[in-house]
Amino acid sequence: MKTNRILTLAVLCLFAGSIYSCSKDKNVAETPTPNQEELSASTLSKIKAQGFSTENARKIEGGYLVEGDILLTDENLNEKSTSPNLLIAKAEQYRTTNLVTSLPQVITISVSNLPQVYHDATNIMISRYNALGLSLTFQLATTGTTGKIKIVGFNEGPSGGFITLGSAGFPTSTGKPFNQIRMNTNPAAYGTNPNLNYLASVIQHEVGHCIGLRHTDYMNRAYSCGSAGAGNEGQAGVGAIHIPGTPTGPDSGSFMLACSNGGNRTFNANDIIALNYLY
């Protein structure tokens, strides 16, 4: 999901009537954001080698934001893999090289310094995943403790016509889920009275990244984002591996599409096939 012309981690965007999963187009006065450090040619090369778009990639706290809502750490960029090349097709379910291991496992989720609606949305997300009967289950962390995945807030206004709604990263090489989801608390992101199911859907998408799911239309984000998101990243040794049993044709209802309609989007049948295959 990208924060610019395409969308943004896991973040939802509005462009030509579509809501991107990472950011959204806003007809509002733009709030200047801190200048982003220009990425070196070496860093851009590593991002591309991992199978991610370098368009609008930028440095943020903890790593590099790519494809609108995906946070790549330095560890991610320096990993080498013997995984097969990604498959290029119309639309398929994709996973990352690393997945969560030590199964079955309960992943605790904590919500820090955010309004109650974020806690309520997290509970909805948890119930959606747990209803699938996976070897991964989720539960809220005990009050005062930090979960294996921590949901935190940040405040960033619109930039370049888009606003980042949230971001997350991928599992570590040691089999742990990515440990943080960042949700934008700026009023331009969700308004002053966020819709509960909308928030739950964004968090659900970001959790998908944390456990190893890529955007369903990775190979050509124009499918969900329109012409601004056109293009795929080409062949790469890691980063986007097709999940067997998922379709090779368009899948308009997937919760992991790069761009969403901005409403309530949960798992469709192919998402469930993908998650059950992995977990």
Backbone as CSV, one residue per row, in Angstrom:
resi,resn,N_x,N_y,N_z,CA_x,CA_y,CA_z,C_x,C_y,C_z
1,MET,0.823,-1.164,0.000,0.000,0.000,0.000,0.879,1.243,0.000
2,LYS,0.623,2.238,-0.754,1.552,3.353,-0.900,1.023,4.708,-0.460
3,THR,1.893,5.568,-0.034,1.495,6.877,0.474,1.497,7.943,-0.602
4,ASN,1.818,7.644,-1.817,1.899,8.694,-2.813,0.893,8.460,-3.912
5,ARG,1.354,8.346,-5.131,0.442,8.220,-6.246,-0.240,6.872,-6.247
6,ILE,0.313,5.912,-5.535,-0.270,4.576,-5.549,-1.034,4.320,-4.274
7,LEU,-0.414,4.320,-3.137,-1.064,4.091,-1.867,-0.047,3.968,-0.777
8,THR,-0.356,3.589,0.441,0.533,2.953,1.346,-0.358,2.135,2.056
9,LEU,1.530,0.399,4.520,1.713,-0.733,5.334,0.796,-0.572,5.759
10,ALA,0.448,-1.794,4.599,-0.623,-2.123,4.988,-1.333,-0.948,5.132
11,VAL,-1.865,0.631,4.582,-2.441,1.964,4.735,-3.471,2.189,3.635
12,LEU,-4.537,2.944,3.844,-5.568,3.072,2.827,-5.554,4.455,2.169
13,CYS,-5.727,4.552,0.832,-5.636,5.828,0.135,-6.840,6.071,-0.754
14,LEU,-7.177,7.323,-0.931,-8.258,7.664,-1.842,-7.657,8.295,-3.087
15,PHE,-7.827,7.607,-4.228,-7.313,8.170,-5.474,-8.292,7.799,-6.576
16,ALA,-8.798,8.794,-7.275,-9.752,8.551,-8.348,-10.870,7.630,-7.894
17,GLY,-11.331,7.885,-6.643,-12.467,7.117,-6.145,-12.093,5.848,-5.429
18,SER,-10.812,5.518,-5.339,-10.402,4.301,-4.631,-9.696,4.674,-3.347
19,ILE,-9.820,3.796,-2.350,-9.118,4.020,-1.093,-7.933,3.085,-1.057
20,TYR,-6.756,3.608,-0.957,-5.560,2.788,-0.897,-5.405,2.228,0.491
21,SER,-4.763,1.089,0.560,-4.648,0.430,1.842,-3.675,1.129,2.752
22,CYS,-2.844,1.965,2.251,-1.854,2.611,3.095,-2.101,4.079,3.296
23,SER,-2.642,4.737,2.321,-2.885,6.164,2.463,-4.083,6.555,1.631
24,LYS,-4.532,7.761,1.813,-5.665,8.175,1.004,-5.487,9.595,0.524
25,ASP,-6.092,9.871,-0.614,-6.036,11.180,-1.235,-6.950,12.112,-0.454
26,LYS,-6.471,13.277,-0.150,-7.275,14.221,0.624,-7.313,15.574,-0.082
27,ASN,-8.510,16.118,-0.260,-8.636,17.458,-0.804,-8.589,18.452,0.344
28,VAL,-7.462,18.491,1.012,-7.285,19.377,2.152,-5.948,20.064,2.017
29,ALA,-5.796,21.137,2.759,-4.504,21.807,2.752,-3.455,20.870,3.327
30,GLU,-2.347,20.768,2.651,-1.328,19.832,3.078,-0.545,20.380,4.265
31,THR,-0.262,19.502,5.189,0.574,19.839,6.325,1.992,19.396,6.001
32,PRO,2.946,20.307,6.010,4.306,19.892,5.682,4.774,18.796,6.622
33,THR,5.442,17.811,6.072,6.016,16.747,6.877,7.521,16.868,6.846
34,PRO,8.199,16.312,7.856,9.640,16.440,7.906,10.281,15.927,6.628
35,ASN,11.329,16.581,6.186,12.035,16.127,5.000,12.556,14.718,5.216
36,GLN,12.333,13.871,4.234,12.784,12.500,4.337,14.182,12.382,3.758
37,GLU,15.004,11.624,4.438,16.362,11.400,3.981,16.331,10.701,2.627
38,GLU,17.063,11.249,1.657,17.120,10.629,0.340,17.861,9.307,0.463
39,LEU,17.285,8.257,-0.098,17.873,6.937,0.041,19.038,6.774,-0.925
40,SER,20.072,6.106,-0.459,21.247,5.874,-1.288,20.936,4.862,-2.376
41,ALA,21.754,4.855,-3.399,21.591,3.889,-4.488,21.710,2.468,-3.962
42,SER,22.584,2.283,-2.975,22.767,0.950,-2.391,21.496,0.481,-1.691
43,THR,20.864,1.380,-0.906,19.630,1.025,-0.207,18.519,0.735,-1.196
44,LEU,18.380,1.557,-2.221,17.345,1.337,-3.230,17.558,0.012,-3.947
45,SER,18.807,-0.322,-4.191,19.122,-1.591,-4.847,18.716,-2.768,-3.972
46,LYS,18.939,-2.661,-2.662,18.562,-3.730,-1.739,17.040,-3.876,-1.666
47,ILE,16.333,-2.741,-1.661,14.873,-2.789,-1.635,14.354,-3.508,-2.880
48,LYS,14.896,-3.150,-4.032,14.461,-3.765,-5.285,14.807,-5.247,-5.321
49,ALA,15.990,-5.613,-4.796,16.415,-7.014,-4.796,15.514,-7.888,-3.941
50,GLN,14.855,-7.283,-2.942,13.946,-8.035,-2.094,12.555,-8.149,-2.717
51,GLY,12.374,-7.552,-3.899,11.099,-7.689,-4.592,10.086,-6.623,-4.250
52,PHE,10.558,-5.446,-3.809,9.654,-4.365,-3.438,9.857,-3.171,-4.365
53,SER,8.817,-2.387,-4.513,8.916,-1.185,-5.321,9.785,-0.142,-4.624
54,THR,10.596,0.563,-5.398,11.398,1.654,-4.841,10.717,3.005,-5.034
55,GLU,9.618,3.021,-5.757,8.917,4.271,-5.980,8.377,4.813,-4.668
56,ASN,8.754,6.051,-4.359,8.302,6.734,-3.142,8.788,6.071,-1.855
57,ALA,9.788,5.203,-1.950,10.377,4.634,-0.738,11.003,5.758,0.076
58,ARG,10.870,5.674,1.404,11.424,6.737,2.241,11.851,6.197,3.589
59,LYS,12.753,6.920,4.219,13.263,6.549,5.533,12.276,7.019,6.594
60,ILE,11.916,6.119,7.498,11.095,6.483,8.638,11.707,5.852,9.884
61,GLU,11.122,6.121,11.016,11.617,5.531,12.253,11.568,4.013,12.173
62,GLY,12.683,3.382,12.391,12.737,1.926,12.415,13.088,1.266,11.096
63,GLY,13.153,2.055,10.011,13.503,1.419,8.738,13.069,2.245,7.543
64,TYR,12.510,1.565,6.538,12.166,2.195,5.266,10.721,1.845,4.902
65,LEU,9.925,2.849,4.576,8.541,2.623,4.198,8.476,2.435,2.692
66,VAL,7.941,1.287,2.255,7.803,0.995,0.834,6.380,0.555,0.544
67,GLU,5.965,0.696,-0.703,4.635,0.267,-1.145,3.532,0.801,-0.237
68,GLY,3.777,1.968,0.346,2.727,2.660,1.071,2.556,2.303,2.516
69,ASP,2.693,1.007,2.883,2.415,0.653,4.265,3.320,-0.451,4.775
70,ILE,4.401,-0.736,4.084,5.295,-1.823,4.472,6.597,-1.250,5.013
71,LEU,6.933,-1.647,6.217,8.170,-1.208,6.849,9.231,-2.290,6.697
72,LEU,10.316,-1.960,6.028,11.449,-2.865,5.894,12.564,-2.394,6.822
73,THR,13.086,-3.298,7.626,14.200,-2.976,8.510,15.516,-3.232,7.781
74,ASP,16.615,-2.797,8.380,17.928,-3.085,7.802,18.170,-4.587,7.748
75,GLU,17.641,-5.314,8.748,17.770,-6.781,8.736,17.081,-7.363,7.514
76,ASN,15.876,-6.853,7.198,15.170,-7.324,6.012,16.005,-7.117,4.756
77,LEU,16.593,-5.934,4.644,17.321,-5.598,3.425,18.597,-6.408,3.258
78,ASN,19.159,-6.865,4.364,20.420,-7.602,4.293,20.240,-9.115,4.266
79,GLU,18.983,-9.573,4.315,18.739,-11.012,4.277,18.981,-11.568,2.885
80,LYS,19.488,-12.780,2.848,19.639,-13.505,1.595,18.753,-14.730,1.679
81,SER,18.187,-15.109,0.543,17.239,-16.223,0.549,17.476,-17.151,-0.619
82,THR,17.126,-18.411,-0.400,17.191,-19.391,-1.474,15.789,-19.705,-1.984
83,SER,14.829,-18.852,-1.640,13.454,-19.085,-2.052,13.323,-18.957,-3.559
84,PRO,12.295,-19.575,-4.135,12.101,-19.477,-5.582,11.745,-18.068,-6.007
85,ASN,11.943,-17.793,-7.288,11.555,-16.491,-7.810,10.060,-16.282,-7.646
86,LEU,9.670,-15.038,-7.510,8.252,-14.755,-7.414,7.592,-15.095,-8.748
87,LEU,6.324,-15.384,-8.697,5.572,-15.680,-9.903,4.854,-14.425,-10.359
88,ILE,4.865,-14.185,-11.653,4.185,-13.030,-12.206,2.899,-13.498,-12.869
89,ALA,1.768,-13.032,-12.392,0.486,-13.438,-12.938,-0.481,-12.280,-12.796
90,LYS,-1.746,-12.545,-13.037,-2.730,-11.455,-12.969,-2.989,-11.025,-11.537
91,ALA,-3.259,-11.970,-10.680,-3.508,-11.672,-9.270,-3.450,-12.969,-8.504
92,GLU,-2.690,-13.010,-7.453,-2.546,-14.208,-6.649,-2.283,-13.805,-5.209
93,GLN,-2.374,-14.776,-4.316,-1.985,-14.537,-2.936,-0.475,-14.718,-2.827
94,TYR,0.191,-13.809,-2.147,1.637,-13.852,-2.009,2.031,-13.820,-0.531
95,ARG,3.130,-14.489,-0.229,3.692,-14.436,1.112,5.139,-13.981,1.024
96,THR,5.687,-13.616,2.167,7.087,-13.254,2.236,7.930,-14.495,2.504
97,THR,9.241,-14.337,2.379,10.156,-15.452,2.607,10.038,-15.971,4.030
98,ASN,10.055,-15.062,4.996,9.965,-15.451,6.410,8.506,-15.549,6.835
99,LEU,8.214,-16.583,7.633,6.899,-16.756,8.222,7.059,-16.923,9.730
100,VAL,5.949,-16.839,10.448,5.981,-17.071,11.893,6.140,-18.567,12.139
101,THR,7.042,-18.920,13.042,7.297,-20.324,13.375,6.889,-20.594,14.829
102,SER,7.332,-21.728,15.377,6.976,-22.145,16.742,5.458,-22.222,16.897
103,LEU,4.860,-23.004,16.009,3.408,-23.177,16.004,3.005,-24.419,16.787
104,PRO,1.814,-24.453,17.372,0.860,-23.339,17.451,1.373,-22.240,18.376
105,GLN,0.867,-21.045,18.167,1.359,-19.901,18.932,0.227,-18.893,19.143
106,VAL,0.222,-18.314,20.345,-0.693,-17.209,20.642,0.095,-15.912,20.519
107,ILE,-0.370,-15.024,19.672,0.279,-13.724,19.487,-0.514,-12.684,20.268
108,THR,0.133,-12.104,21.256,-0.529,-11.076,22.048,-0.419,-9.721,21.355
109,ILE,-1.454,-8.914,21.505,-1.535,-7.594,20.871,-1.762,-6.554,21.960
110,SER,-0.935,-5.524,21.979,-1.167,-4.413,22.910,-1.461,-3.145,22.113
111,VAL,-2.259,-2.267,22.711,-2.621,-0.992,22.087,-2.181,0.105,23.042
112,SER,-1.274,0.952,22.585,-0.651,1.928,23.492,-1.032,3.360,23.156
113,ASN,-1.578,4.067,24.154,-1.830,5.505,24.068,-2.672,5.890,22.856
114,LEU,-3.715,5.098,22.601,-4.637,5.391,21.511,-6.056,5.420,22.059
115,PRO,-6.979,6.131,21.399,-8.369,6.194,21.879,-9.025,4.813,21.943
116,GLN,-10.108,4.725,22.679,-10.785,3.452,22.908,-11.211,2.772,21.608
117,VAL,-11.555,3.558,20.587,-12.019,2.959,19.339,-10.946,2.062,18.718
118,TYR,-9.670,2.366,18.950,-8.589,1.516,18.431,-8.541,0.186,19.193
119,HIS,-8.810,0.228,20.486,-8.897,-1.005,21.275,-10.066,-1.856,20.781
120,ASP,-11.217,-1.197,20.554,-12.397,-1.929,20.104,-12.166,-2.531,18.718
121,ALA,-11.516,-1.776,17.836,-11.221,-2.275,16.492,-10.255,-3.458,16.564
122,THR,-9.306,-3.402,17.480,-8.365,-4.510,17.648,-9.085,-5.770,18.098
123,ASN,-10.056,-5.622,18.976,-10.853,-6.784,19.409,-11.611,-7.410,18.241
124,ILE,-12.149,-6.568,17.354,-12.836,-7.096,16.170,-11.850,-7.847,15.285
125,MET,-10.669,-7.262,15.060,-9.643,-7.931,14.265,-9.290,-9.291,14.852
126,ILE,-9.104,-9.345,16.163,-8.750,-10.597,16.833,-9.834,-11.645,16.625
127,SER,-11.087,-11.249,16.760,-12.182,-12.210,16.600,-12.248,-12.729,15.171
128,ARG,-11.931,-11.887,14.201,-11.948,-12.321,12.802,-10.884,-13.381,12.535
129,TYR,-9.668,-13.143,13.000,-8.597,-14.127,12.795,-8.875,-15.413,13.570
130,ASN,-9.279,-15.282,14.807,-9.465,-16.472,15.646,-10.603,-17.358,15.154
131,ALA,-11.539,-16.785,14.428,-12.649,-17.577,13.895,-12.203,-18.527,12.787
132,LEU,-10.985,-18.344,12.267,-10.500,-19.174,11.161,-9.916,-20.500,11.622
133,GLY,-9.646,-20.644,12.918,-9.096,-21.896,13.420,-7.662,-22.155,12.987
134,LEU,-6.858,-21.107,12.883,-5.458,-21.234,12.465,-4.589,-21.718,13.621
135,SER,-3.354,-22.114,13.291,-2.396,-22.458,14.343,-1.816,-21.210,14.986
136,LEU,-2.094,-20.048,14.416,-1.831,-18.759,15.056,-3.146,-18.228,15.599
137,THR,-3.166,-17.861,16.861,-4.327,-17.180,17.428,-3.849,-15.882,18.064
138,PHE,-4.784,-14.997,18.311,-4.450,-13.663,18.807,-5.264,-13.369,20.063
139,GLN,-4.665,-12.593,20.964,-5.396,-12.129,22.135,-4.792,-10.820,22.617
140,LEU,-5.602,-10.012,23.293,-5.091,-8.766,23.850,-4.091,-9.069,24.956
141,ALA,-3.007,-8.316,25.002,-2.021,-8.477,26.064,-2.616,-8.000,27.386
142,THR,-2.116,-8.543,28.456,-2.557,-8.122,29.787,-2.283,-6.635,29.971
143,THR,-3.201,-5.950,30.602,-3.052,-4.511,30.834,-1.692,-4.195,31.461
144,GLY,-0.995,-3.239,30.887,0.301,-2.830,31.411,1.471,-3.587,30.820
145,THR,1.191,-4.567,29.948,2.275,-5.315,29.316,2.304,-5.011,27.817
146,THR,3.437,-5.285,27.202,3.605,-5.059,25.770,3.414,-6.367,25.028
147,GLY,2.564,-6.369,24.019,2.299,-7.570,23.261,3.417,-7.915,22.291
148,LYS,3.323,-9.091,21.721,4.266,-9.480,20.667,4.127,-8.543,19.468
149,ILE,2.918,-8.029,19.267,2.679,-6.957,18.302,2.103,-5.778,19.072
150,LYS,2.732,-4.631,18.958,2.310,-3.433,19.669,1.726,-2.440,18.670
151,ILE,0.497,-2.014,18.901,-0.139,-1.016,18.049,0.063,0.352,18.686
152,VAL,0.715,1.234,17.955,1.050,2.562,18.471,0.551,3.620,17.490
153,GLY,0.498,4.849,17.939,0.043,5.941,17.102,1.179,6.823,16.625
154,PHE,0.939,7.504,15.517,1.821,8.579,15.053,0.919,9.618,14.413
155,ASN,1.404,10.832,14.305,0.594,11.913,13.756,1.332,12.522,12.573
156,GLU,0.748,12.319,11.380,1.366,12.829,10.160,0.269,13.277,9.215
157,GLY,0.329,14.534,8.801,-0.686,15.070,7.915,-0.494,14.659,6.469
158,PRO,-1.397,15.097,5.599,-1.301,14.760,4.180,-0.028,15.304,3.551
159,SER,0.463,14.578,2.562,1.639,15.008,1.822,1.522,14.482,0.400
160,GLY,1.701,15.351,-0.571,1.627,14.930,-1.958,0.246,14.452,-2.361
161,GLY,-0.794,14.901,-1.650,-2.146,14.500,-1.980,-2.618,13.234,-1.308
162,PHE,-1.766,12.615,-0.484,-2.117,11.378,0.184,-1.763,11.458,1.662
163,ILE,-2.368,10.549,2.406,-2.041,10.475,3.825,-1.872,9.020,4.220
164,THR,-0.831,8.736,4.972,-0.581,7.381,5.436,-1.535,7.053,6.581
165,LEU,-2.206,5.907,6.465,-3.136,5.485,7.507,-2.482,4.551,8.512
166,GLY,-1.551,3.729,8.075,-0.904,2.773,8.963,0.228,2.074,8.251
167,SER,1.071,1.395,9.008,2.164,0.642,8.406,2.583,-0.494,9.322
168,ALA,3.233,-1.497,8.727,3.738,-2.645,9.480,4.834,-3.313,8.670
169,GLY,5.546,-4.254,9.300,6.613,-4.970,8.626,6.317,-6.451,8.528
170,PHE,7.346,-7.241,8.217,7.202,-8.668,7.980,7.905,-9.485,9.057
171,PRO,7.606,-10.785,9.148,8.246,-11.624,10.166,9.770,-11.594,10.073
172,THR,10.424,-11.829,11.199,11.875,-11.833,11.251,12.430,-13.150,10.744
173,SER,13.721,-13.181,10.510,14.385,-14.403,10.050,14.379,-15.480,11.128
174,THR,14.075,-15.098,12.371,13.993,-16.075,13.461,12.558,-16.553,13.701
175,GLY,11.630,-16.174,12.816,10.274,-16.693,12.901,9.342,-15.965,13.828
176,LYS,9.670,-14.718,14.178,8.782,-13.932,15.035,7.955,-12.978,14.176
177,PRO,6.701,-12.713,14.582,5.914,-11.733,13.825,6.540,-10.350,13.962
178,PHE,6.326,-9.500,12.950,6.789,-8.126,13.096,6.126,-7.533,14.322
179,ASN,6.862,-6.737,15.085,6.412,-6.388,16.438,5.679,-5.064,16.577
180,GLN,5.381,-4.374,15.462,4.731,-3.078,15.632,3.842,-2.730,14.435
181,ILE,2.691,-2.172,14.747,1.810,-1.566,13.749,1.653,-0.104,14.134
182,ARG,1.865,0.789,13.178,1.737,2.222,13.413,0.451,2.718,12.760
183,MET,-0.382,3.401,13.543,-1.659,3.918,13.048,-1.666,5.439,13.166
184,ASN,-2.072,6.096,12.085,-2.030,7.551,12.032,-3.209,8.155,12.783
185,THR,-2.922,8.997,13.764,-3.967,9.641,14.565,-4.335,11.029,14.052
186,ASN,-3.694,11.471,12.961,-4.034,12.776,12.409,-5.504,12.778,11.972
187,PRO,-6.279,13.828,12.300,-7.701,13.849,11.942,-7.965,13.662,10.449
188,ALA,-6.991,14.003,9.618,-7.178,13.837,8.177,-7.168,12.375,7.753
189,ALA,-6.714,11.482,8.642,-6.629,10.065,8.295,-7.977,9.367,8.426
190,TYR,-8.577,9.421,9.611,-9.833,8.711,9.872,-10.957,9.632,10.321
191,GLY,-10.698,10.922,10.387,-11.699,11.853,10.881,-11.667,11.932,12.401
192,THR,-12.549,12.716,12.948,-12.595,12.898,14.407,-13.410,11.808,15.095
193,ASN,-14.154,11.014,14.309,-14.958,9.930,14.861,-14.750,8.690,13.981
194,PRO,-13.610,8.005,14.139,-13.260,6.906,13.227,-14.320,5.809,13.190
195,ASN,-14.564,5.288,11.982,-15.479,4.171,11.825,-14.837,2.900,12.359
196,LEU,-15.545,2.198,13.232,-14.986,1.043,13.936,-14.563,-0.063,12.977
197,ASN,-15.427,-0.455,12.044,-15.091,-1.549,11.132,-14.007,-1.167,10.136
198,TYR,-13.968,0.099,9.772,-12.899,0.590,8.891,-11.546,0.440,9.588
199,LEU,-11.468,0.891,10.837,-10.231,0.739,11.604,-9.857,-0.734,11.746
200,ALA,-10.839,-1.577,12.058,-10.571,-3.004,12.222,-10.014,-3.606,10.946
201,SER,-10.522,-3.167,9.801,-10.061,-3.704,8.518,-8.625,-3.287,8.218
202,VAL,-8.273,-2.036,8.551,-6.895,-1.587,8.341,-5.945,-2.360,9.255
203,ILE,-6.319,-2.518,10.531,-5.473,-3.265,11.467,-5.357,-4.723,11.026
204,GLN,-6.450,-5.302,10.557,-6.438,-6.680,10.059,-5.451,-6.830,8.898
205,HIS,-5.454,-5.868,7.997,-4.526,-5.873,6.866,-3.079,-5.792,7.348
206,GLU,-2.824,-4.883,8.290,-1.463,-4.711,8.786,-0.981,-5.946,9.545
207,VAL,-1.879,-6.600,10.282,-1.516,-7.857,10.936,-1.152,-8.892,9.880
208,GLY,-1.864,-8.866,8.743,-1.516,-9.765,7.646,-0.063,-9.605,7.224
209,HIS,0.411,-8.372,7.146,1.827,-8.141,6.842,2.716,-8.689,7.961
210,CYS,2.318,-8.453,9.205,3.139,-8.881,10.346,3.378,-10.391,10.350
211,ILE,2.432,-11.159,9.777,2.587,-12.619,9.770,3.014,-13.144,8.400
212,GLY,3.315,-12.222,7.454,3.964,-12.654,6.225,3.190,-12.548,4.939
213,LEU,2.088,-11.817,4.899,1.331,-11.673,3.662,1.746,-10.409,2.923
214,ARG,1.902,-10.542,1.608,2.129,-9.392,0.735,0.789,-8.913,0.191
215,HIS,0.816,-7.813,-0.548,-0.383,-7.349,-1.232,-0.785,-8.365,-2.297
216,THR,-2.062,-8.653,-2.368,-2.560,-9.636,-3.328,-2.239,-9.236,-4.764
217,ASP,-2.349,-7.957,-5.078,-2.060,-7.492,-6.430,-0.661,-6.895,-6.516
218,TYR,0.266,-7.542,-5.833,1.661,-7.123,-5.834,2.202,-6.913,-7.241
219,MET,1.864,-7.850,-8.139,2.451,-7.834,-9.473,1.972,-6.659,-10.320
220,ASN,0.827,-6.091,-9.969,0.313,-4.940,-10.707,-0.754,-4.255,-9.862
221,ARG,-0.328,-3.276,-9.089,-1.227,-2.622,-8.161,-2.296,-1.791,-8.866
222,ALA,-2.178,-1.642,-10.184,-3.223,-0.938,-10.924,-4.563,-1.647,-10.777
223,TYR,-4.523,-2.943,-10.450,-5.763,-3.703,-10.318,-6.682,-3.086,-9.269
224,SER,-6.123,-2.695,-8.132,-6.966,-2.097,-7.095,-6.774,-0.597,-6.956
225,CYS,-5.683,-0.066,-7.509,-5.356,1.350,-7.284,-5.570,2.240,-8.493
226,GLY,-5.905,1.654,-9.652,-6.028,2.462,-10.844,-4.687,2.684,-11.511
227,SER,-4.649,3.515,-12.513,-3.446,3.682,-13.321,-2.265,4.208,-12.521
228,ALA,-2.525,4.905,-11.410,-1.426,5.449,-10.612,-0.604,4.351,-9.972
229,GLY,-1.197,3.163,-9.813,-0.485,2.079,-9.162,0.052,1.050,-10.130
230,ALA,0.097,1.367,-11.414,0.436,0.368,-12.423,1.858,-0.137,-12.272
231,GLY,2.046,-1.379,-12.694,3.386,-1.944,-12.776,3.656,-3.007,-11.743
232,ASN,4.541,-3.947,-12.083,5.033,-4.900,-11.095,6.528,-4.734,-10.982
233,GLU,7.109,-5.429,-10.014,8.516,-5.215,-9.714,9.438,-6.156,-10.483
234,GLY,8.873,-7.073,-11.265,9.709,-7.997,-12.012,10.166,-9.165,-11.162
235,GLN,11.097,-9.958,-11.685,11.589,-11.129,-10.984,12.458,-10.710,-9.805
236,ALA,12.362,-11.471,-8.722,13.194,-11.227,-7.535,13.348,-12.544,-6.800
237,GLY,14.453,-12.714,-6.100,14.722,-13.988,-5.444,13.944,-14.180,-4.162
238,VAL,13.482,-13.092,-3.573,12.751,-13.195,-2.311,11.616,-12.202,-2.328
239,GLY,10.780,-12.281,-1.329,9.827,-11.211,-1.094,8.403,-11.471,-1.488
240,ALA,8.147,-12.203,-2.576,6.770,-12.427,-3.007,6.656,-13.826,-3.590
241,ILE,6.189,-14.750,-2.790,6.113,-16.150,-3.177,4.647,-16.550,-3.271
242,HIS,4.259,-17.103,-4.410,2.863,-17.474,-4.618,2.432,-18.541,-3.624
243,ILE,1.228,-18.391,-3.086,0.659,-19.371,-2.159,-0.192,-20.348,-2.957
244,PRO,0.169,-21.629,-2.978,-0.591,-22.620,-3.748,-2.065,-22.639,-3.355
245,GLY,-2.896,-22.889,-4.345,-4.324,-22.993,-4.103,-5.076,-21.689,-4.227
246,THR,-4.356,-20.586,-4.423,-5.020,-19.303,-4.599,-5.103,-18.976,-6.084
247,PRO,-6.018,-18.100,-6.481,-6.326,-17.929,-7.904,-5.227,-17.241,-8.695
248,THR,-5.239,-17.513,-9.992,-4.323,-16.818,-10.896,-5.059,-15.738,-11.670
249,GLY,-6.323,-15.542,-11.371,-7.099,-14.457,-11.960,-7.394,-13.403,-10.917
250,PRO,-7.984,-12.286,-11.304,-8.272,-11.195,-10.365,-9.108,-11.650,-9.173
251,ASP,-8.832,-11.038,-8.024,-9.505,-11.401,-6.773,-9.936,-10.112,-6.085
252,SER,-11.072,-9.594,-6.504,-11.453,-8.239,-6.112,-11.785,-8.070,-4.640
253,GLY,-12.046,-9.168,-3.918,-12.485,-9.026,-2.539,-11.418,-9.224,-1.492
254,SER,-10.172,-9.466,-1.877,-9.136,-9.802,-0.902,-8.860,-8.666,0.077
255,PHE,-8.665,-9.034,1.344,-8.335,-8.020,2.353,-6.902,-7.537,2.226
256,MET,-6.091,-8.224,1.395,-4.701,-7.811,1.211,-4.463,-7.089,-0.108
257,LEU,-5.517,-6.628,-0.779,-5.319,-5.774,-1.946,-4.581,-4.511,-1.535
258,ALA,-3.727,-4.024,-2.438,-2.950,-2.825,-2.134,-3.859,-1.641,-1.850
259,CYS,-4.970,-1.539,-2.554,-5.897,-0.438,-2.347,-7.277,-0.974,-2.003
260,SER,-7.898,-0.355,-1.038,-9.207,-0.791,-0.552,-10.257,0.248,-0.890
261,ASN,-11.505,-0.098,-0.679,-12.590,0.866,-0.902,-12.835,1.760,0.302
262,GLY,-12.015,1.599,1.350,-12.141,2.467,2.511,-13.201,2.058,3.493
263,GLY,-13.851,0.929,3.230,-14.889,0.470,4.131,-14.499,-0.796,4.862
264,ASN,-15.495,-1.572,5.226,-15.281,-2.800,5.979,-14.886,-3.914,5.023
265,ARG,-13.652,-4.396,5.105,-13.185,-5.466,4.229,-12.513,-6.532,5.080
266,THR,-13.110,-7.717,5.127,-12.519,-8.810,5.885,-12.082,-9.912,4.931
267,PHE,-11.889,-11.138,5.424,-11.363,-12.220,4.603,-12.386,-12.693,3.571
268,ASN,-11.927,-12.947,2.338,-12.778,-13.659,1.400,-12.315,-15.117,1.346
269,ALA,-12.924,-15.920,0.492,-12.628,-17.354,0.457,-11.163,-17.630,0.142
270,ASN,-10.583,-16.863,-0.775,-9.188,-17.101,-1.150,-8.214,-16.653,-0.066
271,ASP,-8.565,-15.599,0.663,-7.751,-15.195,1.815,-7.700,-16.325,2.837
272,ILE,-8.843,-16.958,3.059,-8.909,-18.042,4.044,-8.087,-19.237,3.588
273,ILE,-8.138,-19.546,2.274,-7.293,-20.622,1.729,-5.824,-20.305,1.981
274,ALA,-5.420,-19.066,1.706,-4.029,-18.657,1.873,-3.583,-18.778,3.331
275,LEU,-4.392,-18.263,4.240,-4.022,-18.301,5.661,-3.977,-19.722,6.201
276,ASN,-4.910,-20.553,5.756,-4.898,-21.946,6.202,-3.714,-22.713,5.625
277,TYR,-3.286,-22.371,4.443,-2.109,-23.019,3.866,-0.863,-22.669,4.669
278,LEU,-0.753,-21.405,5.074,0.436,-20.957,5.794,0.392,-21.359,7.266
279,TYR,-0.808,-21.343,7.879,-0.902,-21.527,9.333,-2.021,-22.487,9.741
